[in-house]
Amino acid sequence: KVMCFSRKAGLACSVLVRVSDFELIGHLRFRLAEDLGCMGLQFTGKPLLQMRLESTVHLGPAIPMPLRHHIERAVREACDSWLERNAVLPRELSVKTDRFRRKSTLTPEDVKAATLAAKEASLRCGSP
């Protein structure tokens, strides 16, 4: 719940925004650190952002407000702005990838997971 304030009184309102089918379309540069601990992502130009947005705004417990288009536009503009500030050349979005780091020792769980993955891969390829 969000509290909306006017000069005289605070009015309770609720805002629900649901984002799904998030998709970025563009040319991407990918960099992987030598130790596999970090990867860098850069779009060479502003990517096309596609997503499905659903939003509802209610004033008080039950009065719907016709603000859907304004909220959805604000969410799209915020996402576009964030992408340009953080992931379009010359900027780079860094993602830590600790799971890909080389290990000096293997645990029994590591061996079990690798064995299972190898069996699944051989079944998919048709090998016994």
MOHUPE-V191240 format. One record per backbone hydrogen bond with DSSP energy under -0.5 kcal/mol. NH is the residue of the N-H (numbers start at 0). CO is the residue of the C=O. E is the energy in kcal/mol with one decimal. If there is no record, write none. Layout:
BEGIN
<<NH	CO	E> <NH	CO	E>>
END
This chain:
BEGIN
<<1	12	-2.3> <3	1	-0.6> <3	10	-2.4> <5	8	-2.0> <10	3	-3.2> <12	1	-2.3> <13	57	-2.5> <15	55	-2.6> <17	53	-3.3> <19	51	-2.3> <22	49	-3.0> <24	47	-2.5> <25	23	-0.5> <28	41	-3.9> <30	39	-2.4> <32	37	-3.1> <35	32	-2.0> <38	94	-2.6> <39	30	-3.3> <40	92	-2.4> <41	28	-2.1> <42	86	-3.6> <43	26	-2.3> <47	24	-3.2> <48	46	-0.6> <49	22	-3.0> <49	47	-0.6> <51	19	-3.2> <52	50	-0.6> <53	17	-2.1> <55	15	-2.1> <57	13	-2.4> <58	62	-3.6> <59	11	-3.5> <59	57	-0.6> <61	58	-0.6> <62	58	-1.8> <63	61	-0.8> <64	56	-3.0> <66	64	-2.0> <70	66	-2.5> <71	67	-2.7> <72	68	-2.1> <73	69	-2.1> <74	70	-2.3> <75	71	-2.3> <76	72	-2.7> <77	73	-2.3> <78	74	-2.3> <79	75	-2.7> <80	76	-2.6> <81	77	-2.3> <82	78	-2.5> <83	79	-2.4> <84	80	-2.2> <85	81	-1.8> <86	82	-3.1> <87	82	-0.6> <87	83	-0.5> <88	42	-2.8> <90	87	-2.1> <92	40	-3.0> <93	91	-0.6> <94	38	-2.8> <96	36	-2.1> <99	96	-2.2> <100	97	-1.3> <101	34	-0.5> <110	106	-2.0> <111	107	-2.4> <112	108	-2.5> <113	109	-2.4> <114	110	-2.4> <115	111	-2.3> <116	112	-2.3> <117	113	-2.3> <118	114	-2.2> <119	115	-2.4> <120	116	-2.3> <121	117	-2.3> <122	118	-2.0> <123	119	-2.0> <124	120	-1.7> <125	122	-0.7> <126	121	-2.3>>
END
